[in-house]
């Protein structure tokens, strides 16, 4: 039923209406219809008018009603009386009024701003990503702190995508793809990005005949539906991808040479130092023109046939095209060697490389909507937490993406599609460097820096951003810097404000994270439900629950949009929050008013939000979240598109142009990299900075080509160790939904959710039978008890743990969570940092034994 029709229903003596809104049970923002009767939400359904999910909704979305009416939810501000923090500690909460909480925080902010604004830090989680992030970033900048951060601990894939395509994310073109190879991804099983649309797209593609191959240590829900599941040793995906590249371009010679010559830096000449050779006058990279037998600037219109192979002499320097260096490099990974590393048979690697190259149909075209475009119906794909969450994760993801680049399967029908390089109206969100290379230009407040990033320097930020010049904000360094490198922070953090992020449980080694939080005199945590981070805070401020919030626009157009439509959706409240509960934006605006920052925040929001002249925020006038949202609606779509219009319609949507769906099929874009000399420069600069600081961090990843030499776990594993891997469930979201009673029941009924999955033969050698109680002991000293579930569908060297169970917050129902917490086995140590991206390696090793 259309939203407008559903809005119109009413009942005598009360309301009986359907409200178009957006789910907030994960970060995917599916469109929903909320049924409210007499002021009570009684049902939630998918909104068929929303092209993000076309009316489909997962179990998490349906269960949001239980989150809204959870009797344990936060309803008042609380201040801690017990200074001891962690599992088993009673915080001794004392309830205080909203006014008292605001006075407490404002006084601390005012004092810190006078002393040193850097002493306050804001940590923004993935549950606060719409207007909250914009206003939070504006507040942090107005306050003068460099410590406003947003992100996750295990998110290497976004840096991979920015580095390789200029986009925050990429997705397989499921509409036209004929061979999809997934590396550690659960794409299509209601997890990861764009969940519902991907699930529908995957099902339709498989029915159409697309072949699905999955590399994964575990036969995940996605792998169980694949044509081929290939188990491998955790963390060896990079070696596998490099081997596939070797077979494809060295043994088979299967490449889209025209694409590589015209749309990549493959022909750029590289000298003995690993840097480009450059034109004497223009400074532009040189290519070798085979037609004239001379070196010329890459963009010289007279270049007729740029060489992709060979050795050349230019000005007395021996040089080779970048592609030739890549070919020589990947030759180090023949299938026979990689079989000993990954356990993937050499013949399997050769067969898949052959199938990938043949299915790519290099040279083929297709006509869609009257336009003739290249047709490359193959995609090699890595998602978030999985193949790329290792110490060479950026290079693993790059090797996986280079398979697509080699055959020209990037941003054309059938291939890997960049989701955020072209916006509505063909507005480019990328640009070109002086060397002609693609670079992200979209701008994200509190988000990733632009590649290649700023030059390294002595740290000023708590998370030591300055020491990660290629990456984004290094969230794991929050704990590591406070515990292991406090001397690098040129001040003492006095106040930490956490917004919608369970930083204790969502990263490595929660116990060490708690120790880090104890280093900060006062921690304020905002949230709509209890979790371990709130339980370790000194002051808790409740925020509006998802069904009580007004947010716009919600679907993250700067990050990922796939399919045929653009859409701007409003999250409309279906219920009023309790008296002392506010929207996060209104909390920030309250603090700004109390410490005299309103005018500065308004000015920054005018710039960030792109408000029209008529809707611009005025000087020192104080606004509410509702007022800012409505001004943004009218700025984007005209005066008639006010809050009333969105209450009636829910969203604005229209079809995307072909150039917006398949940018390289239609538009002329900057070149893609197959060689990365800027990383060499940043590595050399970083080494100089680290030497001055007396640090000997491992910078072996700072190379110009993808490397793989294994993680710490591969080098230190004993014969009795098992790798532990983590996998997602379609009805749980990271650390945020395990409290929900409906989802708890699903977990209890699921055959593996609350169990530790072991390979049947590996279990037999340890004397373990199905259902036995077992103990897992990590190399970091953490131990946990669980139940064994035996299966042939897991690699013999692996124990698999689902989701993020093992919660200990007193706010969780006592019987809601009997699973094992994976993150607790991941050691928090500098050796686990992905030094390019600033993310973390989720390697973990355990011993497993049967309990009597």
Secondary structure, DSSP 8 states (H G I E B T S, - for coil): --HHHHHT-EETTEEEEEEEEE--SSTT--EEEEEEETTEEEEEEE-TT-TTTTT---HHHHTHHHHHT-TTS--SEEE------STT-----EEE-HHHHHHHHHHHHHHHHHH-GGGEEEEE-TTS-SHHHHHHHHHHHHHT-S-EEE--SS-HHHHHHHHHHSSS-EEE-TTT-SEEEEES--TTSS-SSSHHHHHHHHHHHHHHT-EEEEE-SB--TTGGGSSEEE---TT-HHHHHHHHHHIIIIIS----HHHHHHHBSTTBEE-TTSSB-B-TTT--BEEEETTTTEEEETT-TT---B-SS-EEEETTEEEEEHHHHHHHHHTT--HHHHHHHH---HHHHHHHHHHHHHHHTTT-EEEETTEEEEB--EEEEE-STTTT-STTHHHHHHHHHHHHHHTT-BSSBTSEEESSSEEGGGEESEEE-TTSBEEE-S--TTS---TT-----S--STT-GGG-SSSS--TTHHHHHHHH-GGGSSS---EEEEES--TTTSSS-HHHHHHHHTTSSEEEEEESS--HHHHT-SEEEEB--GGG--BSS-S-TTT---SSEEEEE-B--SS---TT-B-HHHHHHHHHHHTT-HHHHHHHHHHHHT--GGG---TT----HHHHHHHHHHHHH-TT-SHHHHHHH-EEEEE--HHHHSHHHHS---BB-S--HHHHHHHHHHHHHHHHHT-----TT-SSS------HHHHH--TT-EEEEEE--TT--TTTSTT-HHHHHHHHHSSSTTSEEEEHHHHHHTT--TT-EEEEEETTS-EEEEEEEEESSB-TTEEEEETT-----TTS-TTS--S--SGGGS--SGGGEETTTTEE----EEEEEE--
